[in-house]
Amino acid sequence: MAAGERTARTALRRAQDAGFIASASLRTAVRIAFPLDYRERLFPNLFAEARLC
């Protein structure tokens, strides 16, 4: 991706705000995350319909 640092930071912030990536702090590596609100869209029919705690 040929983007500037500001563009990359903005994209990462948006992904983090949406819950698709997570990080322990601003200086640590990011990891992929799957928000529960999107579980059926991301993984259709993977999870049984059950009440979440």
Buried (B, 14 or more C-beta within 10 A) or exposed (E): EEEEEEEEEEEBEEBBEEEBBEEEEEEEEEEEEEEEEEEEEEEEEEEEEEEEE
